[in-house]
Amino acid sequence: MLITIAGCLVGGAVAWSGRGLLLAMRTGASASDDVWGMAIAVSLVAVASAAAMWVPTRRALRVDPATAVGAEV
């Protein structure tokens, strides 16, 4: 939970500091630019989610199924 909070704080700080640059680039933008911005945001979230799941997934795949079932009984 602490890592999540730290990540949100760092991400918020980076987003806040970068908003001036994004607003400056917004001048003269068309409506389709909003679609590209949303597509980039969704792509970044997908990549970050995949990266976050990588280590737990690899760890779970290394467990012997017989040992895992035996531990439940």
N, CA, C and O atoms as a Tripos MOL2 file, in Angstrom:
@<TRIPOS>MOLECULE
protein
  292   291    73     0     0
PROTEIN
NO_CHARGES

@<TRIPOS>ATOM
      1 N           0.8250   -1.1900    0.0000 N.3       1 MET1
      2 CA          0.0000    0.0000    0.0000 C.3       1 MET1
      3 C           0.8700    1.2550    0.0000 C.2       1 MET1
      4 O           0.5410    2.2540   -0.6400 O.2       1 MET1
      5 N           1.9730    1.1880    0.7200 N.am      2 LEU2
      6 CA          2.8750    2.3320    0.7830 C.3       2 LEU2
      7 C           3.4600    2.6500   -0.5880 C.2       2 LEU2
      8 O           3.6200    3.8160   -0.9500 O.2       2 LEU2
      9 N           3.7780    1.6040   -1.3470 N.am      3 ILE3
     10 CA          4.3280    1.8090   -2.6870 C.3       3 ILE3
     11 C           3.2770    2.4500   -3.5970 C.2       3 ILE3
     12 O           3.6050    3.3030   -4.4220 O.2       3 ILE3
     13 N           2.0320    2.0450   -3.4470 N.am      4 THR4
     14 CA          0.9560    2.6190   -4.2530 C.3       4 THR4
     15 C           0.7780    4.1030   -3.9570 C.2       4 THR4
     16 O           0.6280    4.9140   -4.8710 O.2       4 THR4
     17 N           0.7960    4.4460   -2.6880 N.am      5 ILE5
     18 CA          0.6530    5.8510   -2.3000 C.3       5 ILE5
     19 C           1.8310    6.6710   -2.8160 C.2       5 ILE5
     20 O           1.6510    7.7720   -3.3360 O.2       5 ILE5
     21 N           3.0380    6.1230   -2.6700 N.am      6 ALA6
     22 CA          4.2230    6.8290   -3.1700 C.3       6 ALA6
     23 C           4.1440    7.0180   -4.6820 C.2       6 ALA6
     24 O           4.4810    8.0870   -5.1910 O.2       6 ALA6
     25 N           3.7040    5.9960   -5.3980 N.am      7 GLY7
     26 CA          3.5630    6.0960   -6.8480 C.3       7 GLY7
     27 C           2.5330    7.1340   -7.2550 C.2       7 GLY7
     28 O           2.7370    7.8710   -8.2190 O.2       7 GLY7
     29 N           1.4270    7.1950   -6.5250 N.am      8 CYS8
     30 CA          0.4030    8.2030   -6.8200 C.3       8 CYS8
     31 C           0.9290    9.6130   -6.5730 C.2       8 CYS8
     32 O           0.6530   10.5280   -7.3490 O.2       8 CYS8
     33 N           1.6870    9.7850   -5.4910 N.am      9 LEU9
     34 CA          2.2450   11.1040   -5.2030 C.3       9 LEU9
     35 C           3.2590   11.5280   -6.2570 C.2       9 LEU9
     36 O           3.2370   12.6670   -6.7240 O.2       9 LEU9
     37 N           4.1430   10.6170   -6.6290 N.am     10 VAL10
     38 CA          5.1430   10.9350   -7.6530 C.3      10 VAL10
     39 C           4.4620   11.1880   -8.9940 C.2      10 VAL10
     40 O           4.7990   12.1440   -9.6920 O.2      10 VAL10
     41 N           3.5140   10.3430   -9.3540 N.am     11 GLY11
     42 CA          2.7910   10.5250  -10.6080 C.3      11 GLY11
     43 C           2.0130   11.8290  -10.6420 C.2      11 GLY11
     44 O           1.9750   12.5100  -11.6680 O.2      11 GLY11
     45 N           1.3980   12.1750   -9.5330 N.am     12 GLY12
     46 CA          0.6780   13.4450   -9.4570 C.3      12 GLY12
     47 C           1.6080   14.6380   -9.6000 C.2      12 GLY12
     48 O           1.2770   15.6170  -10.2700 O.2      12 GLY12
     49 N           2.7770   14.5540   -8.9650 N.am     13 ALA13
     50 CA          3.7520   15.6440   -9.0740 C.3      13 ALA13
     51 C           4.2630   15.7910  -10.5030 C.2      13 ALA13
     52 O           4.3980   16.9070  -11.0060 O.2      13 ALA13
     53 N           4.5440   14.6780  -11.1510 N.am     14 VAL14
     54 CA          5.0180   14.7240  -12.5400 C.3      14 VAL14
     55 C           3.9180   15.2680  -13.4550 C.2      14 VAL14
     56 O           4.1890   16.0810  -14.3390 O.2      14 VAL14
     57 N           2.6950   14.8250  -13.2440 N.am     15 ALA15
     58 CA          1.5820   15.3120  -14.0690 C.3      15 ALA15
     59 C           1.3590   16.8050  -13.8540 C.2      15 ALA15
     60 O           1.1150   17.5450  -14.8080 O.2      15 ALA15
     61 N           1.4420   17.2410  -12.6110 N.am     16 TRP16
     62 CA          1.2370   18.6580  -12.3110 C.3      16 TRP16
     63 C           2.3360   19.5120  -12.9350 C.2      16 TRP16
     64 O           2.0620   20.5870  -13.4690 O.2      16 TRP16
     65 N           3.5740   19.0370  -12.8670 N.am     17 SER17
     66 CA          4.6730   19.8190  -13.4340 C.3      17 SER17
     67 C           4.6380   19.8160  -14.9630 C.2      17 SER17
     68 O           5.0990   20.7710  -15.5880 O.2      17 SER17
     69 N           4.1030   18.7690  -15.5680 N.am     18 GLY18
     70 CA          4.0510   18.6880  -17.0190 C.3      18 GLY18
     71 C           2.8280   19.3210  -17.6450 C.2      18 GLY18
     72 O           2.7440   19.4220  -18.8690 O.2      18 GLY18
     73 N           1.8780   19.7500  -16.8310 N.am     19 ARG19
     74 CA          0.6470   20.2940  -17.3920 C.3      19 ARG19
     75 C           0.8740   21.6010  -18.1250 C.2      19 ARG19
     76 O           0.1770   21.8830  -19.0990 O.2      19 ARG19
     77 N           1.8280   22.4050  -17.6860 N.am     20 GLY20
     78 CA          2.1300   23.6580  -18.3820 C.3      20 GLY20
     79 C           2.6130   23.3940  -19.7960 C.2      20 GLY20
     80 O           2.2210   24.0860  -20.7360 O.2      20 GLY20
     81 N           3.4610   22.3970  -19.9390 N.am     21 LEU21
     82 CA          3.9550   22.0200  -21.2610 C.3      21 LEU21
     83 C           2.8150   21.5200  -22.1420 C.2      21 LEU21
     84 O           2.7280   21.8740  -23.3180 O.2      21 LEU21
     85 N           1.9550   20.7080  -21.5740 N.am     22 LEU22
     86 CA          0.8280   20.1880  -22.3470 C.3      22 LEU22
     87 C          -0.1470   21.2940  -22.7460 C.2      22 LEU22
     88 O          -0.6760   21.2870  -23.8570 O.2      22 LEU22
     89 N          -0.3820   22.2380  -21.8450 N.am     23 LEU23
     90 CA         -1.2770   23.3500  -22.1790 C.3      23 LEU23
     91 C          -0.6720   24.2350  -23.2650 C.2      23 LEU23
     92 O          -1.3930   24.7540  -24.1170 O.2      23 LEU23
     93 N           0.6430   24.4070  -23.2370 N.am     24 ALA24
     94 CA          1.3070   25.2020  -24.2680 C.3      24 ALA24
     95 C           1.2080   24.5160  -25.6310 C.2      24 ALA24
     96 O           1.0880   25.1820  -26.6590 O.2      24 ALA24
     97 N           1.2590   23.2020  -25.6320 N.am     25 MET25
     98 CA          1.1710   22.4530  -26.8810 C.3      25 MET25
     99 C          -0.2680   22.3900  -27.3920 C.2      25 MET25
    100 O          -0.4840   22.0880  -28.5660 O.2      25 MET25
    101 N          -1.2300   22.6610  -26.5600 N.am     26 ARG26
    102 CA         -2.6530   22.5460  -26.8900 C.3      26 ARG26
    103 C          -3.1210   23.6330  -27.8560 C.2      26 ARG26
    104 O          -4.1450   23.4600  -28.5160 O.2      26 ARG26
    105 N          -2.4080   24.7260  -27.9520 N.am     27 THR27
    106 CA         -2.8140   25.8360  -28.8100 C.3      27 THR27
    107 C          -2.9500   25.3770  -30.2570 C.2      27 THR27
    108 O          -2.0160   24.8130  -30.8280 O.2      27 THR27
    109 N          -4.0900   25.6150  -30.8290 N.am     28 GLY28
    110 CA         -4.3230   25.2480  -32.2200 C.3      28 GLY28
    111 C          -4.5950   23.7730  -32.4330 C.2      28 GLY28
    112 O          -4.4800   23.2840  -33.5560 O.2      28 GLY28
    113 N          -4.9480   23.0620  -31.3910 N.am     29 ALA29
    114 CA         -5.1880   21.6250  -31.5070 C.3      29 ALA29
    115 C          -6.5920   21.3700  -32.0450 C.2      29 ALA29
    116 O          -7.5010   22.1780  -31.8570 O.2      29 ALA29
    117 N          -6.7460   20.2500  -32.7060 N.am     30 SER30
    118 CA         -8.0560   19.8710  -33.2320 C.3      30 SER30
    119 C          -8.7360   18.8920  -32.2810 C.2      30 SER30
    120 O          -8.1360   18.4510  -31.3010 O.2      30 SER30
    121 N          -9.9750   18.5580  -32.5720 N.am     31 ALA31
    122 CA        -10.7360   17.6550  -31.7110 C.3      31 ALA31
    123 C         -10.1570   16.2490  -31.7110 C.2      31 ALA31
    124 O         -10.2980   15.5250  -30.7250 O.2      31 ALA31
    125 N          -9.5090   15.8530  -32.7970 N.am     32 SER32
    126 CA         -8.9510   14.5020  -32.8500 C.3      32 SER32
    127 C          -7.7410   14.3440  -31.9370 C.2      32 SER32
    128 O          -7.3490   13.2190  -31.6260 O.2      32 SER32
    129 N          -7.1420   15.4540  -31.5020 N.am     33 ASP33
    130 CA         -6.0050   15.3780  -30.5940 C.3      33 ASP33
    131 C          -6.4190   14.8110  -29.2410 C.2      33 ASP33
    132 O          -5.6260   14.1460  -28.5750 O.2      33 ASP33
    133 N          -7.6630   15.0740  -28.8330 N.am     34 ASP34
    134 CA         -8.1490   14.5120  -27.5760 C.3      34 ASP34
    135 C          -8.1940   12.9910  -27.6430 C.2      34 ASP34
    136 O          -7.9060   12.3130  -26.6570 O.2      34 ASP34
    137 N          -8.5510   12.4640  -28.7910 N.am     35 VAL35
    138 CA         -8.5990   11.0080  -28.9660 C.3      35 VAL35
    139 C          -7.1960   10.4260  -28.8450 C.2      35 VAL35
    140 O          -7.0020    9.3980  -28.1960 O.2      35 VAL35
    141 N          -6.2240   11.0790  -29.4640 N.am     36 TRP36
    142 CA         -4.8450   10.5940  -29.3680 C.3      36 TRP36
    143 C          -4.3340   10.6640  -27.9340 C.2      36 TRP36
    144 O          -3.6400    9.7590  -27.4730 O.2      36 TRP36
    145 N          -4.6750   11.7290  -27.2400 N.am     37 GLY37
    146 CA         -4.2570   11.8520  -25.8410 C.3      37 GLY37
    147 C          -4.8300   10.7370  -24.9890 C.2      37 GLY37
    148 O          -4.1370   10.1700  -24.1440 O.2      37 GLY37
    149 N          -6.0960   10.4250  -25.2130 N.am     38 MET38
    150 CA         -6.7310    9.3450  -24.4650 C.3      38 MET38
    151 C          -6.1200    7.9980  -24.8310 C.2      38 MET38
    152 O          -5.9240    7.1500  -23.9610 O.2      38 MET38
    153 N          -5.8200    7.7970  -26.1020 N.am     39 ALA39
    154 CA         -5.2010    6.5390  -26.5360 C.3      39 ALA39
    155 C          -3.8260    6.3600  -25.9080 C.2      39 ALA39
    156 O          -3.4670    5.2540  -25.5040 O.2      39 ALA39
    157 N          -3.0660    7.4260  -25.8250 N.am     40 ILE40
    158 CA         -1.7440    7.3480  -25.2010 C.3      40 ILE40
    159 C          -1.8780    7.0480  -23.7150 C.2      40 ILE40
    160 O          -1.1230    6.2360  -23.1800 O.2      40 ILE40
    161 N          -2.8270    7.6930  -23.0390 N.am     41 ALA41
    162 CA         -3.0290    7.4510  -21.6140 C.3      41 ALA41
    163 C          -3.4350    6.0040  -21.3510 C.2      41 ALA41
    164 O          -2.9230    5.3730  -20.4260 O.2      41 ALA41
    165 N          -4.3440    5.4820  -22.1520 N.am     42 VAL42
    166 CA         -4.7800    4.0900  -21.9850 C.3      42 VAL42
    167 C          -3.6220    3.1330  -22.2530 C.2      42 VAL42
    168 O          -3.4700    2.1320  -21.5530 O.2      42 VAL42
    169 N          -2.8160    3.4340  -23.2500 N.am     43 SER43
    170 CA         -1.6580    2.5860  -23.5560 C.3      43 SER43
    171 C          -0.6620    2.5800  -22.4060 C.2      43 SER43
    172 O          -0.1300    1.5270  -22.0530 O.2      43 SER43
    173 N          -0.4070    3.7390  -21.8220 N.am     44 LEU44
    174 CA          0.5220    3.8090  -20.6930 C.3      44 LEU44
    175 C           0.0020    3.0290  -19.4880 C.2      44 LEU44
    176 O           0.7710    2.3560  -18.8030 O.2      44 LEU44
    177 N          -1.2920    3.1180  -19.2330 N.am     45 VAL45
    178 CA         -1.8760    2.3570  -18.1230 C.3      45 VAL45
    179 C          -1.7750    0.8600  -18.3910 C.2      45 VAL45
    180 O          -1.4950    0.0850  -17.4760 O.2      45 VAL45
    181 N          -1.9980    0.4470  -19.6330 N.am     46 ALA46
    182 CA         -1.9040   -0.9750  -19.9780 C.3      46 ALA46
    183 C          -0.4810   -1.4900  -19.7980 C.2      46 ALA46
    184 O          -0.2790   -2.5820  -19.2660 O.2      46 ALA46
    185 N           0.4990   -0.7170  -20.2340 N.am     47 VAL47
    186 CA          1.8990   -1.1350  -20.0840 C.3      47 VAL47
    187 C           2.2860   -1.1720  -18.6100 C.2      47 VAL47
    188 O           2.9600   -2.1050  -18.1740 O.2      47 VAL47
    189 N           1.8720   -0.1780  -17.8420 N.am     48 ALA48
    190 CA          2.1830   -0.1590  -16.4150 C.3      48 ALA48
    191 C           1.5170   -1.3260  -15.6910 C.2      48 ALA48
    192 O           2.1170   -1.9180  -14.7940 O.2      48 ALA48
    193 N           0.2960   -1.6600  -16.0670 N.am     49 SER49
    194 CA         -0.3980   -2.7940  -15.4460 C.3      49 SER49
    195 C           0.2900   -4.1100  -15.7700 C.2      49 SER49
    196 O           0.4390   -4.9670  -14.9000 O.2      49 SER49
    197 N           0.7050   -4.2720  -17.0090 N.am     50 ALA50
    198 CA          1.4130   -5.4940  -17.3960 C.3      50 ALA50
    199 C           2.7320   -5.6130  -16.6450 C.2      50 ALA50
    200 O           3.1050   -6.7020  -16.2090 O.2      50 ALA50
    201 N           3.4320   -4.5090  -16.4930 N.am     51 ALA51
    202 CA          4.6980   -4.5300  -15.7590 C.3      51 ALA51
    203 C           4.4700   -4.8560  -14.2850 C.2      51 ALA51
    204 O           5.2710   -5.5680  -13.6770 O.2      51 ALA51
    205 N           3.3930   -4.3460  -13.7110 N.am     52 ALA52
    206 CA          3.0980   -4.6080  -12.3070 C.3      52 ALA52
    207 C           2.7080   -6.0600  -12.0670 C.2      52 ALA52
    208 O           2.9390   -6.5900  -10.9800 O.2      52 ALA52
    209 N           2.1210   -6.7070  -13.0640 N.am     53 MET53
    210 CA          1.7020   -8.1020  -12.9090 C.3      53 MET53
    211 C           2.8070   -9.0930  -13.2260 C.2      53 MET53
    212 O           2.6720  -10.2780  -12.9230 O.2      53 MET53
    213 N           3.8890   -8.6380  -13.8240 N.am     54 TRP54
    214 CA          4.9320   -9.5300  -14.3110 C.3      54 TRP54
    215 C           5.5730  -10.3450  -13.1840 C.2      54 TRP54
    216 O           5.6350  -11.5710  -13.2820 O.2      54 TRP54
    217 N           6.0450   -9.7060  -12.1350 N.am     55 VAL55
    218 CA          6.7540  -10.4080  -11.0600 C.3      55 VAL55
    219 C           5.8350  -11.3770  -10.3200 C.2      55 VAL55
    220 O           6.2210  -12.5330  -10.1450 O.2      55 VAL55
    221 N           4.6310  -10.9710   -9.8720 N.am     56 PRO56
    222 CA          3.7660  -11.9410   -9.1920 C.3      56 PRO56
    223 C           3.3760  -13.1260  -10.0740 C.2      56 PRO56
    224 O           3.2450  -14.2480   -9.5850 O.2      56 PRO56
    225 N           3.1920  -12.8830  -11.3570 N.am     57 THR57
    226 CA          2.8330  -13.9700  -12.2700 C.3      57 THR57
    227 C           3.9700  -14.9590  -12.4060 C.2      57 THR57
    228 O           3.7450  -16.1680  -12.3580 O.2      57 THR57
    229 N           5.1820  -14.4710  -12.5730 N.am     58 ARG58
    230 CA          6.3390  -15.3670  -12.6800 C.3      58 ARG58
    231 C           6.5270  -16.1630  -11.3960 C.2      58 ARG58
    232 O           6.8540  -17.3490  -11.4370 O.2      58 ARG58
    233 N           6.3210  -15.5110  -10.2620 N.am     59 ARG59
    234 CA          6.4640  -16.1930   -8.9770 C.3      59 ARG59
    235 C           5.4050  -17.2870   -8.8350 C.2      59 ARG59
    236 O           5.7050  -18.3740   -8.3410 O.2      59 ARG59
    237 N           4.1790  -17.0140   -9.2600 N.am     60 ALA60
    238 CA          3.1070  -18.0050   -9.1680 C.3      60 ALA60
    239 C           3.3420  -19.1720  -10.1180 C.2      60 ALA60
    240 O           2.9850  -20.3060   -9.7980 O.2      60 ALA60
    241 N           3.9320  -18.9150  -11.2730 N.am     61 LEU61
    242 CA          4.1820  -19.9880  -12.2330 C.3      61 LEU61
    243 C           5.2850  -20.9370  -11.7800 C.2      61 LEU61
    244 O           5.3500  -22.0740  -12.2450 O.2      61 LEU61
    245 N           6.1410  -20.4900  -10.8910 N.am     62 ARG62
    246 CA          7.2390  -21.3350  -10.4120 C.3      62 ARG62
    247 C           6.8220  -22.2870   -9.2940 C.2      62 ARG62
    248 O           7.5780  -23.1960   -8.9500 O.2      62 ARG62
    249 N           5.6460  -22.0970   -8.7260 N.am     63 VAL63
    250 CA          5.1790  -22.9460   -7.6310 C.3      63 VAL63
    251 C           4.7290  -24.2860   -8.1920 C.2      63 VAL63
    252 O           4.0330  -24.3420   -9.2060 O.2      63 VAL63
    253 N           5.1280  -25.3600   -7.5300 N.am     64 ASP64
    254 CA          4.7020  -26.7010   -7.9250 C.3      64 ASP64
    255 C           3.2290  -26.8740   -7.5430 C.2      64 ASP64
    256 O           2.8790  -26.6630   -6.3820 O.2      64 ASP64
    257 N           2.3540  -27.2510   -8.4860 N.am     65 PRO65
    258 CA          0.9270  -27.3780   -8.1810 C.3      65 PRO65
    259 C           0.6380  -28.3840   -7.0610 C.2      65 PRO65
    260 O          -0.2440  -28.1500   -6.2350 O.2      65 PRO65
    261 N           1.3660  -29.4840   -7.0280 N.am     66 ALA66
    262 CA          1.1320  -30.4850   -5.9830 C.3      66 ALA66
    263 C           1.4520  -29.9120   -4.6070 C.2      66 ALA66
    264 O           0.7480  -30.1950   -3.6370 O.2      66 ALA66
    265 N           2.4890  -29.1220   -4.5180 N.am     67 THR67
    266 CA          2.8470  -28.4940   -3.2480 C.3      67 THR67
    267 C           1.7900  -27.4770   -2.8380 C.2      67 THR67
    268 O           1.4340  -27.3860   -1.6630 O.2      67 THR67
    269 N           1.2930  -26.7200   -3.7950 N.am     68 ALA68
    270 CA          0.2780  -25.7150   -3.4910 C.3      68 ALA68
    271 C          -1.0210  -26.3620   -3.0190 C.2      68 ALA68
    272 O          -1.6450  -25.8760   -2.0750 O.2      68 ALA68
    273 N          -1.4370  -27.4530   -3.6650 N.am     69 VAL69
    274 CA         -2.6640  -28.1460   -3.2620 C.3      69 VAL69
    275 C          -2.4640  -28.8110   -1.9080 C.2      69 VAL69
    276 O          -3.3740  -28.8140   -1.0780 O.2      69 VAL69
    277 N          -1.2920  -29.3680   -1.6810 N.am     70 GLY70
    278 CA         -1.0040  -30.0040   -0.4000 C.3      70 GLY70
    279 C          -1.0050  -29.0130    0.7470 C.2      70 GLY70
    280 O          -1.3600  -29.3710    1.8700 O.2      70 GLY70
    281 N          -0.6210  -27.7870    0.4890 N.am     71 ALA71
    282 CA         -0.6090  -26.7620    1.5270 C.3      71 ALA71
    283 C          -2.0170  -26.3270    1.9020 C.2      71 ALA71
    284 O          -2.2330  -25.8490    3.0150 O.2      71 ALA71
    285 N          -2.9840  -26.4810    0.9970 N.am     72 GLU72
    286 CA         -4.3600  -26.0810    1.2820 C.3      72 GLU72
    287 C          -5.0720  -27.0840    2.1740 C.2      72 GLU72
    288 O          -5.9680  -26.7130    2.9320 O.2      72 GLU72
    289 N          -4.6870  -28.3390    2.0920 N.am     73 VAL73
    290 CA         -5.4060  -29.3870    2.8270 C.3      73 VAL73
    291 C          -5.0280  -29.4240    4.2630 C.2      73 VAL73
    292 O          -5.5440  -30.2490    5.0170 O.2      73 VAL73
@<TRIPOS>BOND
     1     1     2 1
     2     2     3 1
     3     3     4 2
     4     3     5 am
     5     5     6 1
     6     6     7 1
     7     7     8 2
     8     7     9 am
     9     9    10 1
    10    10    11 1
    11    11    12 2
    12    11    13 am
    13    13    14 1
    14    14    15 1
    15    15    16 2
    16    15    17 am
    17    17    18 1
    18    18    19 1
    19    19    20 2
    20    19    21 am
    21    21    22 1
    22    22    23 1
    23    23    24 2
    24    23    25 am
    25    25    26 1
    26    26    27 1
    27    27    28 2
    28    27    29 am
    29    29    30 1
    30    30    31 1
    31    31    32 2
    32    31    33 am
    33    33    34 1
    34    34    35 1
    35    35    36 2
    36    35    37 am
    37    37    38 1
    38    38    39 1
    39    39    40 2
    40    39    41 am
    41    41    42 1
    42    42    43 1
    43    43    44 2
    44    43    45 am
    45    45    46 1
    46    46    47 1
    47    47    48 2
    48    47    49 am
    49    49    50 1
    50    50    51 1
    51    51    52 2
    52    51    53 am
    53    53    54 1
    54    54    55 1
    55    55    56 2
    56    55    57 am
    57    57    58 1
    58    58    59 1
    59    59    60 2
    60    59    61 am
    61    61    62 1
    62    62    63 1
    63    63    64 2
    64    63    65 am
    65    65    66 1
    66    66    67 1
    67    67    68 2
    68    67    69 am
    69    69    70 1
    70    70    71 1
    71    71    72 2
    72    71    73 am
    73    73    74 1
    74    74    75 1
    75    75    76 2
    76    75    77 am
    77    77    78 1
    78    78    79 1
    79    79    80 2
    80    79    81 am
    81    81    82 1
    82    82    83 1
    83    83    84 2
    84    83    85 am
    85    85    86 1
    86    86    87 1
    87    87    88 2
    88    87    89 am
    89    89    90 1
    90    90    91 1
    91    91    92 2
    92    91    93 am
    93    93    94 1
    94    94    95 1
    95    95    96 2
    96    95    97 am
    97    97    98 1
    98    98    99 1
    99    99   100 2
   100    99   101 am
   101   101   102 1
   102   102   103 1
   103   103   104 2
   104   103   105 am
   105   105   106 1
   106   106   107 1
   107   107   108 2
   108   107   109 am
   109   109   110 1
   110   110   111 1
   111   111   112 2
   112   111   113 am
   113   113   114 1
   114   114   115 1
   115   115   116 2
   116   115   117 am
   117   117   118 1
   118   118   119 1
   119   119   120 2
   120   119   121 am
   121   121   122 1
   122   122   123 1
   123   123   124 2
   124   123   125 am
   125   125   126 1
   126   126   127 1
   127   127   128 2
   128   127   129 am
   129   129   130 1
   130   130   131 1
   131   131   132 2
   132   131   133 am
   133   133   134 1
   134   134   135 1
   135   135   136 2
   136   135   137 am
   137   137   138 1
   138   138   139 1
   139   139   140 2
   140   139   141 am
   141   141   142 1
   142   142   143 1
   143   143   144 2
   144   143   145 am
   145   145   146 1
   146   146   147 1
   147   147   148 2
   148   147   149 am
   149   149   150 1
   150   150   151 1
   151   151   152 2
   152   151   153 am
   153   153   154 1
   154   154   155 1
   155   155   156 2
   156   155   157 am
   157   157   158 1
   158   158   159 1
   159   159   160 2
   160   159   161 am
   161   161   162 1
   162   162   163 1
   163   163   164 2
   164   163   165 am
   165   165   166 1
   166   166   167 1
   167   167   168 2
   168   167   169 am
   169   169   170 1
   170   170   171 1
   171   171   172 2
   172   171   173 am
   173   173   174 1
   174   174   175 1
   175   175   176 2
   176   175   177 am
   177   177   178 1
   178   178   179 1
   179   179   180 2
   180   179   181 am
   181   181   182 1
   182   182   183 1
   183   183   184 2
   184   183   185 am
   185   185   186 1
   186   186   187 1
   187   187   188 2
   188   187   189 am
   189   189   190 1
   190   190   191 1
   191   191   192 2
   192   191   193 am
   193   193   194 1
   194   194   195 1
   195   195   196 2
   196   195   197 am
   197   197   198 1
   198   198   199 1
   199   199   200 2
   200   199   201 am
   201   201   202 1
   202   202   203 1
   203   203   204 2
   204   203   205 am
   205   205   206 1
   206   206   207 1
   207   207   208 2
   208   207   209 am
   209   209   210 1
   210   210   211 1
   211   211   212 2
   212   211   213 am
   213   213   214 1
   214   214   215 1
   215   215   216 2
   216   215   217 am
   217   217   218 1
   218   218   219 1
   219   219   220 2
   220   219   221 am
   221   221   222 1
   222   222   223 1
   223   223   224 2
   224   223   225 am
   225   225   226 1
   226   226   227 1
   227   227   228 2
   228   227   229 am
   229   229   230 1
   230   230   231 1
   231   231   232 2
   232   231   233 am
   233   233   234 1
   234   234   235 1
   235   235   236 2
   236   235   237 am
   237   237   238 1
   238   238   239 1
   239   239   240 2
   240   239   241 am
   241   241   242 1
   242   242   243 1
   243   243   244 2
   244   243   245 am
   245   245   246 1
   246   246   247 1
   247   247   248 2
   248   247   249 am
   249   249   250 1
   250   250   251 1
   251   251   252 2
   252   251   253 am
   253   253   254 1
   254   254   255 1
   255   255   256 2
   256   255   257 am
   257   257   258 1
   258   258   259 1
   259   259   260 2
   260   259   261 am
   261   261   262 1
   262   262   263 1
   263   263   264 2
   264   263   265 am
   265   265   266 1
   266   266   267 1
   267   267   268 2
   268   267   269 am
   269   269   270 1
   270   270   271 1
   271   271   272 2
   272   271   273 am
   273   273   274 1
   274   274   275 1
   275   275   276 2
   276   275   277 am
   277   277   278 1
   278   278   279 1
   279   279   280 2
   280   279   281 am
   281   281   282 1
   282   282   283 1
   283   283   284 2
   284   283   285 am
   285   285   286 1
   286   286   287 1
   287   287   288 2
   288   287   289 am
   289   289   290 1
   290   290   291 1
   291   291   292 2
@<TRIPOS>SUBSTRUCTURE
     1 MET1         2 RESIDUE 1 A MET
     2 LEU2         6 RESIDUE 1 A LEU
     3 ILE3        10 RESIDUE 1 A ILE
     4 THR4        14 RESIDUE 1 A THR
     5 ILE5        18 RESIDUE 1 A ILE
     6 ALA6        22 RESIDUE 1 A ALA
     7 GLY7        26 RESIDUE 1 A GLY
     8 CYS8        30 RESIDUE 1 A CYS
     9 LEU9        34 RESIDUE 1 A LEU
    10 VAL10       38 RESIDUE 1 A VAL
    11 GLY11       42 RESIDUE 1 A GLY
    12 GLY12       46 RESIDUE 1 A GLY
    13 ALA13       50 RESIDUE 1 A ALA
    14 VAL14       54 RESIDUE 1 A VAL
    15 ALA15       58 RESIDUE 1 A ALA
    16 TRP16       62 RESIDUE 1 A TRP
    17 SER17       66 RESIDUE 1 A SER
    18 GLY18       70 RESIDUE 1 A GLY
    19 ARG19       74 RESIDUE 1 A ARG
    20 GLY20       78 RESIDUE 1 A GLY
    21 LEU21       82 RESIDUE 1 A LEU
    22 LEU22       86 RESIDUE 1 A LEU
    23 LEU23       90 RESIDUE 1 A LEU
    24 ALA24       94 RESIDUE 1 A ALA
    25 MET25       98 RESIDUE 1 A MET
    26 ARG26      102 RESIDUE 1 A ARG
    27 THR27      106 RESIDUE 1 A THR
    28 GLY28      110 RESIDUE 1 A GLY
    29 ALA29      114 RESIDUE 1 A ALA
    30 SER30      118 RESIDUE 1 A SER
    31 ALA31      122 RESIDUE 1 A ALA
    32 SER32      126 RESIDUE 1 A SER
    33 ASP33      130 RESIDUE 1 A ASP
    34 ASP34      134 RESIDUE 1 A ASP
    35 VAL35      138 RESIDUE 1 A VAL
    36 TRP36      142 RESIDUE 1 A TRP
    37 GLY37      146 RESIDUE 1 A GLY
    38 MET38      150 RESIDUE 1 A MET
    39 ALA39      154 RESIDUE 1 A ALA
    40 ILE40      158 RESIDUE 1 A ILE
    41 ALA41      162 RESIDUE 1 A ALA
    42 VAL42      166 RESIDUE 1 A VAL
    43 SER43      170 RESIDUE 1 A SER
    44 LEU44      174 RESIDUE 1 A LEU
    45 VAL45      178 RESIDUE 1 A VAL
    46 ALA46      182 RESIDUE 1 A ALA
    47 VAL47      186 RESIDUE 1 A VAL
    48 ALA48      190 RESIDUE 1 A ALA
    49 SER49      194 RESIDUE 1 A SER
    50 ALA50      198 RESIDUE 1 A ALA
    51 ALA51      202 RESIDUE 1 A ALA
    52 ALA52      206 RESIDUE 1 A ALA
    53 MET53      210 RESIDUE 1 A MET
    54 TRP54      214 RESIDUE 1 A TRP
    55 VAL55      218 RESIDUE 1 A VAL
    56 PRO56      222 RESIDUE 1 A PRO
    57 THR57      226 RESIDUE 1 A THR
    58 ARG58      230 RESIDUE 1 A ARG
    59 ARG59      234 RESIDUE 1 A ARG
    60 ALA60      238 RESIDUE 1 A ALA
    61 LEU61      242 RESIDUE 1 A LEU
    62 ARG62      246 RESIDUE 1 A ARG
    63 VAL63      250 RESIDUE 1 A VAL
    64 ASP64      254 RESIDUE 1 A ASP
    65 PRO65      258 RESIDUE 1 A PRO
    66 ALA66      262 RESIDUE 1 A ALA
    67 THR67      266 RESIDUE 1 A THR
    68 ALA68      270 RESIDUE 1 A ALA
    69 VAL69      274 RESIDUE 1 A VAL
    70 GLY70      278 RESIDUE 1 A GLY
    71 ALA71      282 RESIDUE 1 A ALA
    72 GLU72      286 RESIDUE 1 A GLU
    73 VAL73      290 RESIDUE 1 A VAL
